[in-house]
Amino acid sequence: MSNGRVAVVIGGASGIGWASANALAADDCRVVVADLNGDGARDRAAELGEPHTAAQVDVTDEASVRQLFEDIGPLDVVVSCAGFGSLGLITDLAVDEFRGVVDVCLTGAFIVAKYAGQKLREGGSLVSISSLNGRQPAVGMSAYCAAKAGLSMLTEVAALEWGPRGIRVNAVAPGFVETPLTAGSSLIPGLVEDYAENTAIGRAGKPEEIADAVVFLASPKSAWLTGEVLDLNGGAHLKKYPDVLGHVMKLAEAR
């Protein structure tokens, strides 16, 4: 049984999104697991069991996002997790590839915020998943870095606009976390080790550790916290970002 709080996790079928959905359900929220992968969302909702449900949504399609929020109605928690990155030097990167990343990571986050802000009740909370790359640049990651930096500012603006309505807006900015999205990193010699060496705590993060922060930001325990982009990266922001592109190029040359 839930305590009456309704939460939607967008990008909830895997990785940080799924960990967040699971944690919110354990915190007595009724969770809607929403994802571009509709089958995956339904499978995850089935794992949670009743009263949790699933929905398919495409954050780049305003009509899709609008319909999602209309179907859910008034709610208390929105977690916005959709995102992906690309790799390529600015002078080589196709404009369409840059736009594709920004469309999901920033414009998609804006569309989610637009309709979340119309449906969140007083005392509600929007939590977006940003990235260490919102503050720390990386060679070859212009699109992702720019999009996540934009998401940080979008978070602050929304916090200003919705504060008078009692709605809080925050973001979590993880470093390297072991998820399906980052699984390919282990296939690139030295890359995961480089991430660990450039993290003060010396290891990658776990989705559940990010989910714990999401639950806190979504709960009344953080009632006086808004407009915050929480660095949750094991101290990686204190060091340098790994040369991901360099590792990839070395692997290509070796082949």
C-alpha positions in Angstrom: 0.0 0.0 0.0 1.2 3.5 -0.7 0.9 6.6 1.6 -1.0 8.5 -1.1 2.0 10.0 -2.8 2.0 9.5 -6.6 5.4 9.4 -8.4 6.3 9.1 -12.1 9.8 8.0 -13.1 10.6 8.9 -16.7 13.4 6.6 -18.0 12.4 4.1 -15.3 12.9 0.9 -17.1 16.6 0.6 -16.4 19.7 2.0 -14.6 19.3 4.9 -12.3 15.6 5.3 -13.3 14.7 1.8 -12.3 16.7 2.1 -9.1 14.8 5.3 -8.4 11.4 3.7 -9.2 12.2 0.8 -6.9 13.3 3.0 -4.1 10.3 5.3 -4.3 8.0 2.3 -4.2 9.8 1.1 -1.1 9.2 4.6 0.3 5.4 4.0 -0.1 4.9 6.0 -3.3 2.5 4.7 -6.0 4.9 4.7 -8.9 4.3 5.0 -12.7 7.3 3.6 -14.5 7.5 5.5 -17.8 10.0 4.8 -20.5 10.5 4.9 -24.3 10.8 1.2 -23.9 7.2 0.4 -23.2 7.7 -3.3 -22.8 10.5 -2.7 -20.4 8.4 -0.3 -18.3 5.6 -2.8 -18.1 8.0 -5.5 -17.0 9.4 -3.3 -14.3 5.9 -2.3 -13.1 5.0 -5.9 -12.9 8.1 -6.5 -10.7 6.9 -3.8 -8.3 3.4 -5.2 -8.4 0.1 -3.4 -7.6 -0.7 -0.5 -7.3 2.3 0.4 -9.5 1.7 0.9 -13.3 3.6 1.6 -16.5 3.5 3.9 -19.4 5.3 4.5 -22.7 6.6 8.0 -23.3 9.0 9.8 -25.7 10.4 12.9 -24.1 11.2 14.4 -27.5 7.5 14.3 -28.4 5.6 17.0 -26.6 2.2 15.3 -27.3 3.5 12.1 -25.8 4.6 13.8 -22.6 1.4 15.8 -22.4 -0.6 12.7 -22.6 1.4 11.0 -19.9 0.7 13.7 -17.4 -2.9 14.0 -18.4 -3.4 10.3 -17.8 -1.7 10.4 -14.4 -3.4 13.5 -13.1 -2.3 15.4 -10.0 1.0 13.9 -8.6 3.7 14.5 -6.0 7.0 13.4 -7.4 8.5 13.5 -10.9 11.9 12.0 -11.6 13.3 12.9 -15.0 16.0 10.4 -16.1 15.9 10.2 -19.9 19.3 10.8 -21.5 22.2 9.5 -23.6 25.5 10.8 -24.9 27.7 10.9 -28.0 31.4 11.0 -28.7 33.2 13.2 -31.2 35.3 16.3 -31.6 33.4 19.5 -32.2 34.9 19.9 -35.7 33.9 16.4 -36.6 30.5 16.0 -34.9 27.5 16.0 -37.1 25.0 18.7 -36.3 22.2 16.1 -36.2 24.1 14.1 -33.7 24.6 17.1 -31.5 20.9 18.0 -31.8 19.9 14.5 -31.0 21.6 14.5 -27.6 20.3 18.0 -26.7 16.8 17.0 -27.8 16.7 14.2 -25.2 18.9 15.5 -22.4 17.8 19.2 -22.4 14.8 19.8 -24.6 13.2 16.6 -23.4 13.9 17.6 -19.8 12.2 21.0 -20.5 9.1 19.3 -21.9 8.9 17.0 -18.9 9.3 20.0 -16.6 6.6 22.0 -18.5 3.9 19.4 -17.9 5.2 18.3 -14.5 4.8 21.9 -13.4 1.2 21.8 -14.4 0.4 18.7 -12.4 2.6 18.7 -9.3 0.6 19.4 -6.1 1.8 21.8 -3.4 4.7 20.2 -1.6 5.6 18.3 -4.8 9.1 17.7 -6.1 10.8 17.4 -9.5 14.1 15.7 -9.5 16.2 15.5 -12.7 19.2 13.4 -13.3 22.0 15.6 -14.5 25.7 14.7 -14.7 29.2 15.5 -13.5 29.6 16.7 -17.1 27.2 19.5 -16.4 30.2 21.2 -14.6 33.2 19.2 -15.8 34.1 19.3 -19.5 35.3 16.3 -21.4 37.0 16.2 -24.8 34.7 14.8 -27.4 31.5 15.2 -25.3 30.4 18.7 -26.3 26.7 17.8 -26.8 26.3 15.9 -23.6 28.3 18.5 -21.5 26.3 21.4 -23.0 23.0 19.7 -22.5 23.6 18.8 -18.9 25.0 22.3 -18.1 21.7 23.6 -19.5 19.7 21.2 -17.4 21.4 22.6 -14.3 20.3 26.1 -15.1 16.8 24.9 -16.1 16.6 23.3 -12.6 17.4 26.7 -11.0 14.9 28.6 -13.1 12.1 26.2 -12.4 12.9 26.3 -8.7 12.4 30.1 -8.8 9.2 29.9 -10.8 7.6 27.2 -8.7 8.8 28.0 -5.2 5.8 30.3 -4.5 3.5 27.3 -5.2 5.4 25.1 -2.7 7.0 22.9 -5.4 10.7 22.1 -5.2 13.0 21.5 -8.1 16.4 19.8 -7.7 18.8 17.7 -9.7 21.3 14.9 -8.9 24.6 15.1 -10.9 26.2 11.6 -10.8 29.7 10.7 -11.9 30.4 7.3 -13.5 27.7 4.9 -12.4 27.5 1.2 -13.4 24.4 1.0 -15.5 23.4 -0.6 -18.8 24.2 2.8 -20.5 27.8 2.7 -19.3 28.3 -1.1 -19.6 30.2 -0.6 -22.9 33.0 1.3 -21.0 34.3 -2.0 -19.6 35.1 -3.1 -23.2 37.5 -0.2 -23.6 40.9 -1.0 -22.0 41.8 1.3 -19.2 38.7 3.5 -19.2 37.0 2.2 -16.1 40.3 2.3 -14.3 40.8 5.9 -15.4 37.4 6.8 -14.0 38.2 5.2 -10.7 41.6 6.8 -10.4 40.0 10.2 -11.0 37.4 9.7 -8.2 38.4 10.5 -4.6 36.7 7.5 -3.2 38.2 5.3 -6.0 35.3 3.5 -7.4 32.2 3.8 -9.7 28.9 4.6 -8.2 25.9 2.3 -8.0 22.4 3.1 -9.2 21.0 2.5 -5.8 23.2 5.2 -4.3 21.8 7.7 -6.8 18.3 6.5 -6.0 18.8 7.2 -2.3 19.5 10.8 -3.1 16.4 10.9 -5.4 14.2 9.6 -2.6 15.6 12.2 -0.2 15.0 15.1 -2.6 11.5 13.8 -3.3 10.6 13.6 0.4 9.5 16.1 3.1 12.9 15.6 4.7 14.3 18.0 2.1 11.4 20.5 2.4 13.7 23.5 2.5 16.0 22.4 -0.3 15.3 23.7 -3.9 17.4 24.8 -6.9 20.2 22.5 -5.9 22.3 20.4 -8.3 23.8 17.8 -6.0 27.2 16.5 -6.9 27.1 12.8 -6.2 30.2 11.4 -7.8 32.6 10.0 -5.1 34.6 13.2 -5.3 35.2 13.0 -9.1 34.5 16.7 -9.4 37.7 17.3 -7.4 39.9 15.7 -10.0 40.0 15.6 -13.8 37.6 13.9 -16.3 39.1 10.9 -18.1 40.1 11.2 -21.7 37.3 9.0 -23.0 37.9 9.8 -26.6 41.6 9.1 -26.2 40.8 5.6 -24.8 38.4 4.9 -27.7 40.9 6.1 -30.3 43.7 3.9 -28.8 41.4 0.9 -29.0 40.5 1.7 -32.6 44.2 2.0 -33.5 44.9 -1.3 -31.9 42.4 -3.0 -34.1 
